[in-house]
Amino acid sequence: MNTQEMIFTSQAVEAFREIIGNTQEVSLIAAEKLRAKIFHKLHLIQHHPIQGSKTLNVGIDGNFRITTALSVKIYYKVEENRTVVLDMLIDKDSKPV
């Protein structure tokens, strides 16, 4: 699949800032590691949006997906020519960064 246009909702941007900010309060190194892993995963999503992710059934039409970067779950929707990143949440069940 060719490179998709990637769009971020304001919720996803704010969640990313909050996740990185909260991690920085604990460790700058851990925050940088997490930031890099999230960016890497977003790069992979942009080039191969289906690979390495799971289908998410949200009760409405569309190709909704979920993937994980370390302890962060990334929720997104794959459309014909673009991918929309909807939200990012800390996975409480995963081990810390």
Buried (B, 14 or more C-beta within 10 A) or exposed (E): EEEBEBBBBEEBEEBBEEBBEEBBEEEEEBBBBBBEBBEEBBEBBBBEBEEEBEEBEEEEEEBBBBBBBBBBBBBBBBBEEEBBBBBBEBEEEEEEB
